[in-house]
Amino acid sequence: MKSAGTAHRLVRLVAWLVFAWGALVLLTLPVRRYDWMQQVDPSISAPPDAGSDNGALFMLLLLGVIVASQVAIMTLAKTGRERTCALVLALVAVALWASRFWR
């Protein structure tokens, strides 16, 4: 019985780490591939993307992983406070993604 509690604790820890890593990636990666060029030298005009939305697709998949990790926390949570925190963080991740990639 004790190993089941340890396993739940480990799953919750991994889920929190997945959220932290995913949120960091959502915040640090640019929306478009060549956005960093204008930050280095503002006189350079960034070339338009060739219509490839691979970055947005990757971020959408990452958002799915983040939300899934928070759902795992909600199902394994022992308190209502932890469930609420997981729900709020999932909604924050969705809002962060939408603010950067929703067109």
Secondary structure, DSSP 8 states (H G I E B T S, - for coil): -HHHHHHHHHHHHHHHHHHHHHHHHHHHS-SSTTHHHHHH-TTS------S--HHHHHHHHHHHHHHHHHHHHHHH-SSHHHHHHHHHHHHHHHHHHHHHH--
